[in-house]
């Protein structure tokens, strides 16, 4: 069995890329939250705005796909 993925260089690179992706995703979400006219978190959590939750979920998936493609 080939354990090439477990080598220290490949493992650390994977961790670094994962952290980079999470940070880019978080920054993207914060920027989009700032440019919208209302507080996304308050609308989704406190006011239970399901439609906005679906829009934010789709946006999150889109950002994640773009980050994954850029890192890959």
DRENPA-3360 file (N, C-alpha, C; in nm, 2 decimals, always signed):
BEGIN
1 = XXXXXXXX = +0.08/-0.12/+0.00/+0.00/+0.00/+0.00/+0.09/+0.12/+0.00 ~ +0.06/+0.22/-0.09/+0.14/+0.34/-0.10/+0.08/+0.45/-0.01 ~ +0.16/+0.50/+0.07/+0.12/+0.60/+0.17/+0.18/+0.73/+0.13 ~ +0.18/+0.77/+0.00/+0.24/+0.89/-0.04/+0.18/+1.02/+0.02 ~ +0.05/+1.01/+0.04/-0.03/+1.12/+0.10/+0.01/+1.15/+0.25 ~ +0.07/+1.05/+0.31/+0.10/+1.06/+0.45/+0.24/+1.11/+0.48 ~ +0.32/+1.14/+0.37/+0.45/+1.19/+0.38/+0.44/+1.33/+0.44 ~ +0.54/+1.38/+0.52/+0.52/+1.50/+0.59/+0.50/+1.62/+0.50;
9 = XXXXXXXX = +0.57/+1.63/+0.39/+0.55/+1.74/+0.30/+0.41/+1.75/+0.24 ~ +0.36/+1.64/+0.19/+0.22/+1.63/+0.14/+0.12/+1.66/+0.25 ~ +0.14/+1.61/+0.36/+0.04/+1.63/+0.47/+0.04/+1.77/+0.52 ~ +0.16/+1.83/+0.53/+0.16/+1.97/+0.57/+0.11/+2.07/+0.47 ~ +0.13/+2.03/+0.34/+0.08/+2.11/+0.23/-0.08/+2.10/+0.23 ~ -0.13/+1.99/+0.26/-0.27/+1.97/+0.26/-0.33/+2.05/+0.38 ~ -0.27/+2.05/+0.49/-0.32/+2.13/+0.60/-0.31/+2.28/+0.57 ~ -0.20/+2.32/+0.51/-0.18/+2.46/+0.47/-0.29/+2.51/+0.37;
17 = XXXXXXXX = -0.32/+2.43/+0.27/-0.42/+2.46/+0.17/-0.56/+2.46/+0.23 ~ -0.58/+2.37/+0.32/-0.71/+2.37/+0.39/-0.73/+2.50/+0.47 ~ -0.63/+2.54/+0.55/-0.64/+2.66/+0.63/-0.65/+2.78/+0.54 ~ -0.58/+2.78/+0.43/-0.59/+2.90/+0.34/-0.73/+2.90/+0.28 ~ -0.79/+2.79/+0.24/-0.93/+2.79/+0.19/-1.03/+2.84/+0.29 ~ -1.01/+2.80/+0.42/-1.11/+2.84/+0.52/-1.10/+2.99/+0.55 ~ -0.97/+3.04/+0.55/-0.95/+3.18/+0.57/-1.01/+3.26/+0.46 ~ -0.99/+3.22/+0.34/-1.04/+3.29/+0.22/-1.19/+3.29/+0.22;
25 = XXXXXXXX = -1.25/+3.17/+0.26/-1.40/+3.16/+0.26/-1.45/+3.26/+0.37 ~ -1.39/+3.26/+0.49/-1.44/+3.34/+0.60/-1.43/+3.49/+0.56 ~ -1.32/+3.53/+0.50/-1.30/+3.67/+0.46/-1.41/+3.71/+0.35 ~ -1.43/+3.62/+0.26/-1.54/+3.64/+0.16/-1.67/+3.66/+0.22 ~ -1.71/+3.58/+0.32/-1.84/+3.59/+0.39/-1.85/+3.72/+0.46 ~ -1.74/+3.76/+0.53/-1.74/+3.88/+0.60/-1.76/+4.00/+0.51 ~ -1.69/+4.00/+0.40/-1.70/+4.11/+0.30/-1.84/+4.12/+0.24 ~ -1.90/+4.00/+0.21/-2.04/+4.00/+0.16/-2.14/+4.05/+0.26;
33 = XXXXXXXX = -2.11/+4.01/+0.39/-2.20/+4.05/+0.50/-2.19/+4.20/+0.51 ~ -2.08/+4.26/+0.50/-2.06/+4.40/+0.51/-2.13/+4.48/+0.40 ~ -2.13/+4.43/+0.27/-2.18/+4.51/+0.16/-2.33/+4.49/+0.15 ~ -2.39/+4.39/+0.22/-2.54/+4.38/+0.21/-2.60/+4.48/+0.30 ~ -2.72/+4.53/+0.27/-2.78/+4.63/+0.35/-2.83/+4.59/+0.49 ~ -2.82/+4.46/+0.52/-2.87/+4.41/+0.65/-2.77/+4.31/+0.71 ~ -2.79/+4.28/+0.83/-2.70/+4.18/+0.90/-2.74/+4.04/+0.86 ~ -2.66/+3.97/+0.78/-2.70/+3.83/+0.74/-2.73/+3.74/+0.86;
41 = XXXXXXXX = -2.64/+3.74/+0.95/-2.65/+3.65/+1.07/-2.77/+3.67/+1.14 ~ -2.81/+3.80/+1.17/-2.93/+3.83/+1.24/-3.05/+3.79/+1.17 ~ -3.05/+3.81/+1.04/-3.17/+3.77/+0.95/-3.19/+3.62/+0.95 ~ -3.08/+3.55/+0.94/-3.10/+3.40/+0.93/-3.12/+3.34/+1.07 ~ -3.05/+3.38/+1.17/-3.06/+3.31/+1.30/-3.18/+3.36/+1.38 ~ -3.19/+3.49/+1.39/-3.30/+3.54/+1.48/-3.43/+3.56/+1.42 ~ -3.43/+3.60/+1.29/-3.56/+3.62/+1.22/-3.60/+3.50/+1.14 ~ -3.52/+3.39/+1.13/-3.55/+3.27/+1.07/-3.59/+3.29/+0.92;
49 = XXXXXXXX = -3.51/+3.37/+0.85/-3.53/+3.40/+0.71/-3.47/+3.28/+0.63 ~ -3.56/+3.18/+0.59/-3.52/+3.06/+0.52/-3.47/+3.10/+0.38 ~ -3.54/+3.19/+0.31/-3.49/+3.22/+0.17/-3.35/+3.28/+0.17 ~ -3.33/+3.37/+0.27/-3.19/+3.43/+0.27/-3.09/+3.32/+0.31 ~ -3.13/+3.23/+0.40/-3.04/+3.12/+0.43/-3.00/+3.03/+0.31 ~ -3.10/+3.01/+0.23/-3.07/+2.93/+0.10/-2.98/+3.01/+0.01 ~ -3.00/+3.14/+0.00/-2.91/+3.22/-0.08/-2.77/+3.22/-0.03 ~ -2.75/+3.24/+0.10/-2.62/+3.24/+0.16/-2.56/+3.10/+0.15;
57 = XXXXXXXX = -2.63/+2.99/+0.16/-2.58/+2.86/+0.14/-2.53/+2.84/+0.00 ~ -2.60/+2.89/-0.10/-2.56/+2.88/-0.24/-2.43/+2.96/-0.26 ~ -2.43/+3.08/-0.20/-2.31/+3.17/-0.21/-2.19/+3.10/-0.15 ~ -2.21/+3.04/-0.04/-2.10/+2.97/+0.03/-2.05/+2.86/-0.05 ~ -2.13/+2.78/-0.11/-2.09/+2.67/-0.20/-2.01/+2.72/-0.32 ~ -2.06/+2.83/-0.38/-1.99/+2.89/-0.49/-1.85/+2.94/-0.45 ~ -1.84/+3.01/-0.34/-1.71/+3.06/-0.29/-1.62/+2.94/-0.27 ~ -1.67/+2.84/-0.21/-1.59/+2.72/-0.18/-1.54/+2.65/-0.30;
65 = XXXXXXXX = -1.62/+2.64/-0.40/-1.58/+2.58/-0.53/-1.47/+2.66/-0.60 ~ -1.49/+2.79/-0.59/-1.39/+2.88/-0.65/-1.25/+2.87/-0.58 ~ -1.26/+2.87/-0.45/-1.14/+2.86/-0.37/-1.07/+2.72/-0.39 ~ -1.15/+2.61/-0.39/-1.10/+2.48/-0.42/-1.03/+2.47/-0.56 ~ -1.09/+2.53/-0.66/-1.03/+2.53/-0.79/-0.91/+2.61/-0.80 ~ -0.90/+2.72/-0.73/-0.78/+2.80/-0.73/-0.67/+2.74/-0.65 ~ -0.70/+2.67/-0.55/-0.59/+2.60/-0.47/-0.55/+2.47/-0.54 ~ -0.64/+2.41/-0.60/-0.60/+2.28/-0.67/-0.50/+2.30/-0.78;
% end
